[in-house]
Every structure is written in structure tokens, then in C-alpha cells.
Amino acid sequence: MNEPVVIIGGGFAGVYVARELLRRREPVTLVSETNYFTFTPLLHEVATGSLLSHDIVFEYESFFHDPRFRFIRGQAIQVDREKRLVHVDGQEEPYATLVIATGATTNFYSIKGAESAFVLKNVEDAIALKHALISEVQEEDRTVAVNVIGGGPTGIELVFEIAQLYQALLLKQPETRVTLRVIHAGKGLCSNDERRVQSYIGNAMTASGIEVVCEAHAERISQTEVGTNKGTFPSDVTILCAGVRPNTDWARGSLALDEHSHVPVNHFLQTVQDEHVFALGDVAAVDGVPLPKLAQTAVREARLVAHNIVEHQRHRAMKGYTPHVMGTLFSLGFGDGVGKIGPVVVKGRVAWFLWRTVYLFKTPGLWNKLRVAFTWTLGLFQGRNLTEL
Ligand SMILES: Cc1cc2nc3c(=O)[nH]c(=O)nc-3n(C[C@H](O)[C@H](O)[C@H](O)COP(=O)(O)OP(=O)(O)OC[C@H]3O[C@@H](n4cnc5c(N)ncnc54)[C@H](O)[C@@H]3O)c2cc1C
């Protein structure tokens, strides 16, 4: 196979497709808006000072040392499927096979004023959030109310880290009163997870003094409060972690999208519209069912897509994809965690260590792994970074 495979999007899906193709000695062109990969599962640690922004972003060239790898920094704006060209900013890039891996973006639903809430999708968001959380404590009025909208994995992991961030900050300002609240639309937190996991999280919330309001739909957000069907809550910092939507607006007009803006693919993760275009990760849906929006599944899909691209180009049989989630692990702040791996529920410090180990191994590149391990080890002795940056 000599023609290039062009991958749009350098997140988990795109990077792992590139890695697998390079392992098979295939040339790859990666197009991404930034020159770095963001390790999203650790964003909440950057927002709360357990890690610094540079610990979770990795320049593509730091782990792709292959002459077959080419990187284009830019935003894909259109695909010409007839001519097999991708328009990247002002440039046209020819492809033999195209991979769409542009991930997902925050879903603001129809919540009034939602744009004034903080979100957590990239490292800039994490830095802005950390700044707001810390600077609130410096305010005159000595009260801080933080509302996290969304009691799924991101909201849960974030709120525990915020609780510990404030514990550290309040050592210097014990007179400040902090209210932490999770506003969740579902009946229970992390509703896709096993009951034992849910109840462990619930108990940990109570122990950390985090309020939970379930079956509450955020309707409006302002600089000072969050309005819901269950009442209005004062809020100095509101964080929207309630859901995402596929990042496919740029492809409208070039590719058919389903009603929720996913790229429809078949079981080979090939778009139903064009056999030379594959899609995976947070953007794709098989038979109308979105693929799980998880890093772990994006990585598994990537291996399959790389295999299928090679087989398709060689006119050989491709493999089908079966969604499978190996397990879930949550960190509940420093030293505590919970999760389920296969049938086994793990809790407490063991779960937390397991969580850190899993994410350390998923960090791309040896030097990058060592960097994260070093910062975490330093953090064991030094505590959080409490600068507003
Ligand atoms: C805060 C947070 C915590 C998470 N925690 C976990 C977790 O603990 N475990 C887990 O399994 N999953 C977790 N996830 C989900 C996981 O990050 C996603 O499912 C995964 O990143 C999906 O991979 P992707 O490649 O499809 O998208 P992304 O990783 O989002 O990558 C998309 C890439 O495409 C680029 N891009 C977008 N549009 C364009 C364009 N037009 N042109 C060029 N480039 C473009 C983006 O800049 C980005 O680099 C978390 C997500 C977030 C936001």
C-alpha cells in the first residue's frame, strides 16, 4: 500500500490508528488542530493541581519517530469524496483512505446561559477552571459555591478532586465556607455502573461533604446561580459535565450524518456512504447506536480500523467490531477509588493505585510515561500545585 492514509483528529482514536498503521509499515498523515495529543482522562487533575498542563499533553513527534509519519497542523474543513481530497485550512490533501476521528465536544443542550459555565474538554478549559476555583477563595465574601452539572464519570472524578483542592486551600483560610454540589439529571450517579460501585461513590460523597441533587435538570445558568426543576442554587463556579456531541459540524455537507450528528458506520467501522472513509471513536455510530464514548474503546476500535484499512486496500476480508467495555475505574480524589474489572469490584486505595497504573501505561511514549510518573511521585511528598495557573 503506497498511497497515504489521512487521519483527521489526533486524539485517542486517531493516534492509535496512526500507531497501528506505522507498526504495519504503512505511511500515515495525521491532521490535527494542535501539535499535541491530550490525555483527557487526566484533565480533572490539571484543573485541580495534581498535575500540570504539560504533564498531560504530548507533542505527536515525541512518540512517532517514524519517517513514514507526517503531521499537518490544521483544521479539516471539508472532504471532497469524488476527488479524494481533504481541505485543511487553505491546503488540499489527497488520500487513498480517510479516517475521521474528530472526537466530541461539549453538549450545551438547550440550557440558557450554558456558555457561561466552565467545561472540561481540553487543557485550556482545565487551566481556566483551576484559575476560577482558586481565585474564588481569594474573594472578600468568604463563601464559595461550586456546582458540577452531570453525575457521570467526568463530573464525579472532578468533584472529588475539587473537594481535596479546597481542603488544601482552606488550611490557609479556614474561615471560608465551601459548598460543593452535583446536579444530576438521572436517578442515581454513574447510572451505567454496578450498584456496589454507585453506593461506594455515594458514601464517599457524603464523607466528603458533597451534596447531590438527583433528577434535577439544569434549565439556566448565570454568573451567580443555576436554575433547575428542583430549585435554584447559588453558584460562583458552575461546571458543565453533562454530556457531549460529536465534533462533526465541519463535515456537514461532505458526509452524511445521523440525527445526532454521528458519522454512520458499518461493523467494519467503514462509513456506510463511502468504502474509502472510516470513522471511529466519539464521532461514530453503528446502525444508529453510538460507539461507547471512551478512550479504552477508541483504542480497541483503532486497532481494528488499522487492520481493516490494510485488508481493504488488499481486497481481503475485514474484521467486524463488537463493542466491549473491559471495566470502569474511578478516582475519587487522592488515595481513593472504585471500579469494576470483569466481575470484580475494587475499592479504596487499591482501586486508586490501579487507576493510576492503567493511565500511566496508556500514556503514549516512554519519556512521557516517566514524566507523569515523576510528577505523581513528587506530588506524594509535595502536595498539590495551588497556583492559579
Ligand atoms: C474530562 C474527560 C475525562 C474523560 N475520562 C475518561 C476516562 O477516564 N476513561 C475513558 O475511557 N474515557 C474518558 N474520556 C473520554 C475519552 O477522552 C474519549 O472517549 C476519547 O478521547 C475519544 O477519542 P477520539 O479520538 O474519538 O476523540 P478525542 O480524543 O477528543 O480527539 C479528537 C481530536 O480531533 C481533533 N479535531 C477535532 N476537529 C478537528 C478538525 N476539524 N480538524 C482537525 N482536528 C480536529 C481534536 O483537536 C482532537 O485532537 C474522558 C473525556 C473527557 C473530556
Ligand as a Chemical Component Dictionary entry (heavy atoms), coordinates in Angstrom:
data_LIG
# 
_chem_comp.id                   LIG 
_chem_comp.type                 NON-POLYMER 
_chem_comp.pdbx_formal_charge   0 
_chem_comp.three_letter_code    LIG 
# 
loop_
_chem_comp_atom.comp_id 
_chem_comp_atom.atom_id 
_chem_comp_atom.alt_atom_id 
_chem_comp_atom.type_symbol 
_chem_comp_atom.charge 
_chem_comp_atom.model_Cartn_x 
_chem_comp_atom.model_Cartn_y 
_chem_comp_atom.model_Cartn_z 
_chem_comp_atom.pdbx_ordinal 
LIG C1  C1  C 0 -12.607 15.308 31.024 1  
LIG C2  C2  C 0 -12.714 13.971 30.338 2  
LIG C3  C3  C 0 -12.431 12.812 31.069 3  
LIG C4  C4  C 0 -12.501 11.573 30.438 4  
LIG N1  N1  N 0 -12.209 10.462 31.187 5  
LIG C5  C5  C 0 -12.194 9.254  30.569 6  
LIG C6  C6  C 0 -11.813 8.098  31.309 7  
LIG O1  O1  O 0 -11.491 8.174  32.499 8  
LIG N2  N2  N 0 -11.805 6.907  30.660 9  
LIG C7  C7  C 0 -12.140 6.793  29.329 10 
LIG O2  O2  O 0 -12.099 5.680  28.783 11 
LIG N3  N3  N 0 -12.541 7.873  28.616 12 
LIG C8  C8  C 0 -12.561 9.090  29.202 13 
LIG N4  N4  N 0 -12.954 10.202 28.497 14 
LIG C9  C9  C 0 -13.471 10.036 27.117 15 
LIG C10 C10 C 0 -12.328 9.971  26.133 16 
LIG O3  O3  O 0 -11.460 11.065 26.285 17 
LIG C11 C11 C 0 -12.898 9.967  24.721 18 
LIG O4  O4  O 0 -13.847 8.955  24.577 19 
LIG C12 C12 C 0 -11.783 9.736  23.716 20 
LIG O5  O5  O 0 -10.851 10.795 23.801 21 
LIG C13 C13 C 0 -12.349 9.630  22.293 22 
LIG O6  O6  O 0 -11.293 9.627  21.391 23 
LIG P1  P1  P 0 -11.449 10.396 19.996 24 
LIG O7  O7  O 0 -10.129 10.225 19.316 25 
LIG O8  O8  O 0 -12.688 9.951  19.332 26 
LIG O9  O9  O 0 -11.644 11.926 20.367 27 
LIG P2  P2  P 0 -10.578 12.981 21.062 28 
LIG O10 O10 O 0 -9.651  12.212 21.907 29 
LIG O11 O11 O 0 -11.437 14.005 21.628 30 
LIG O12 O12 O 0 -9.773  13.508 19.815 31 
LIG C14 C14 C 0 -10.324 14.294 18.785 32 
LIG C15 C15 C 0 -9.200  15.094 18.155 33 
LIG O13 O13 O 0 -9.640  15.650 16.935 34 
LIG C16 C16 C 0 -9.182  16.994 16.834 35 
LIG N5  N5  N 0 -10.094 17.675 15.900 36 
LIG C17 C17 C 0 -11.401 17.958 16.081 37 
LIG N6  N6  N 0 -11.923 18.538 14.967 38 
LIG C18 C18 C 0 -10.908 18.614 14.084 39 
LIG C19 C19 C 0 -10.805 19.112 12.751 40 
LIG N7  N7  N 0 -11.872 19.620 12.115 41 
LIG N8  N8  N 0 -9.605  19.040 12.127 42 
LIG C20 C20 C 0 -8.512  18.526 12.740 43 
LIG N9  N9  N 0 -8.564  18.032 14.007 44 
LIG C21 C21 C 0 -9.738  18.077 14.662 45 
LIG C22 C22 C 0 -9.240  17.482 18.272 46 
LIG O14 O14 O 0 -8.420  18.611 18.446 47 
LIG C23 C23 C 0 -8.707  16.244 18.995 48 
LIG O15 O15 O 0 -7.293  16.242 18.993 49 
LIG C24 C24 C 0 -12.885 11.474 29.073 50 
LIG C25 C25 C 0 -13.173 12.634 28.353 51 
LIG C26 C26 C 0 -13.070 13.876 28.969 52 
LIG C27 C27 C 0 -13.360 15.123 28.170 53 
# 
loop_
_chem_comp_bond.comp_id 
_chem_comp_bond.atom_id_1 
_chem_comp_bond.atom_id_2 
_chem_comp_bond.value_order 
_chem_comp_bond.pdbx_ordinal 
LIG C1  C2  SING 1  
LIG C2  C3  SING 2  
LIG C2  C26 DOUB 3  
LIG C3  C4  DOUB 4  
LIG C4  N1  SING 5  
LIG C4  C24 SING 6  
LIG N1  C5  DOUB 7  
LIG C5  C6  SING 8  
LIG C5  C8  SING 9  
LIG C6  O1  DOUB 10 
LIG C6  N2  SING 11 
LIG N2  C7  SING 12 
LIG C7  O2  DOUB 13 
LIG C7  N3  SING 14 
LIG N3  C8  DOUB 15 
LIG C8  N4  SING 16 
LIG N4  C9  SING 17 
LIG N4  C24 SING 18 
LIG C9  C10 SING 19 
LIG C10 O3  SING 20 
LIG C10 C11 SING 21 
LIG C11 O4  SING 22 
LIG C11 C12 SING 23 
LIG C12 O5  SING 24 
LIG C12 C13 SING 25 
LIG C13 O6  SING 26 
LIG O6  P1  SING 27 
LIG P1  O7  DOUB 28 
LIG P1  O8  SING 29 
LIG P1  O9  SING 30 
LIG O9  P2  SING 31 
LIG P2  O10 DOUB 32 
LIG P2  O11 SING 33 
LIG P2  O12 SING 34 
LIG O12 C14 SING 35 
LIG C14 C15 SING 36 
LIG C15 O13 SING 37 
LIG C15 C23 SING 38 
LIG O13 C16 SING 39 
LIG C16 N5  SING 40 
LIG C16 C22 SING 41 
LIG N5  C17 SING 42 
LIG N5  C21 SING 43 
LIG C17 N6  DOUB 44 
LIG N6  C18 SING 45 
LIG C18 C19 SING 46 
LIG C18 C21 DOUB 47 
LIG C19 N7  SING 48 
LIG C19 N8  DOUB 49 
LIG N8  C20 SING 50 
LIG C20 N9  DOUB 51 
LIG N9  C21 SING 52 
LIG C22 O14 SING 53 
LIG C22 C23 SING 54 
LIG C23 O15 SING 55 
LIG C24 C25 DOUB 56 
LIG C25 C26 SING 57 
LIG C26 C27 SING 58 
# 
